[in-house]
Amino acid sequence: MYRQALNWRHKLRTAESMDWMPGTGGQVLHFTRPGGWRSMTNFGPGPVPLPHGIVIVTSAPLEGNQLPADTTVWILNGG
């Protein structure tokens, strides 16, 4: 996973800015980056819905269209 993340990080390199996403209930860290991708980390006790897009990196297996607790995912917008 680490090598996969480094590879994508190089491909997705853009301006050093981000936009925080609202409505995360204080348990999910969710932001978008220039270039059309986003990162989500679920610190809550249970799974949360994933936004639409193409999952490119995940730190643990997903539960269908849900991001499990203690898991991070990178998503390309679209899809």
N, C-alpha and C positions, 0 to 999 in steps of 0.2 A: 504494500500500500504506500509506503514511504517513497519508493522510486516512482510509482505512478503519480503521486501528488507532485513531486518535483518536476516531472516531465510536463504535467499540465500547468504548473505554476509558470514555467518558462514560456509555454505557448500562450498563456493568458496575460502575460505581463502588460500592464497599462499604467495609466496615471495612478498615483498613490492617493486615491480617494475612495470613499464608500458611502452608501446611503443605508441608514438603519431602517429596517422594515418594522412597521407598527403591528400591533395586535398579537404579540407573542406571549402574552400572559405572564411575563417575567420569568419564564422557564426556558425560553428558546432564544438563543443568540442568532439573529438572522439579518444578513446584510447583502446588498448587491454591489457589484463592482463594475467599473467601466469595461466595455468589451462584451457585455452580455452574459455574465455569470453571477452566481450567488453562492453564499455559504450559510449553512444552518447547523447549529449544534443544539441538541436537545438535552438540557440539564434537568428536565422534569422527571417525574416518577413513571410516566407511561408514554406510549407512542403518540405522535402528533402527525397530522396530514402533511404530505409533501406538496409543494407548489408544482405546477406544470413545468416540464423541462426534461432534459436528458441528464441523468445521473452519470457523472464522470469519475467521481472518487467517493468512496464511503468507508468509514472506519469500522463498520460492522455490517452484517447482513441486514437488509431492509425487511420490514414486515408488510409486504404488498406495497401499497401506496402510503405507508406510514414510516416515519422516522422514529426508531426505538429510542428509549432513554439512553443517555450516555453515548450518543452516536453523533458523528459529524458527517455531513454530505456536501459535496460541491455539485452544482447543477448549472448546466448551460440553459439559458432562456430559450423558450420555444419548445418544439417537439410536441 
